[in-house]
Amino acid sequence: MNGNKSKRRAELAADIRRQVGSEATNRLLRALPAFRLEKDVPKRLRDLLDRLDGADGTTISGNN
């Protein structure tokens, strides 16, 4: 029984990662005001956010 639960958890985690990294999810999040990058954000912060976004993309897709 424990092996079955572990397998289901792993499958669920993989499914969540796939959905979070999907283009449809990205489009939805870009449309939400809380996820938009304001134009008056300092360049240093924008650069850091771009680096974070790039790191997130490689982690979600599994391409290191």
Rosetta blueprint (number, residue, H / E / L):
1 M L
2 N H
3 G H
4 N H
5 K H
6 S H
7 K H
8 R H
9 R H
10 A H
11 E H
12 L H
13 A H
14 A H
15 D H
16 I H
17 R H
18 R H
19 Q H
20 V H
21 G L
22 S L
23 E H
24 A H
25 T H
26 N H
27 R H
28 L H
29 L H
30 R H
31 A H
32 L L
33 P H
34 A H
35 F H
36 R L
37 L L
38 E L
39 K L
40 D L
41 V L
42 P L
43 K H
44 R H
45 L H
46 R H
47 D H
48 L H
49 L H
50 D H
51 R H
52 L H
53 D H
54 G H
55 A H
56 D H
57 G H
58 T H
59 T H
60 I H
61 S H
62 G L
63 N L
64 N L
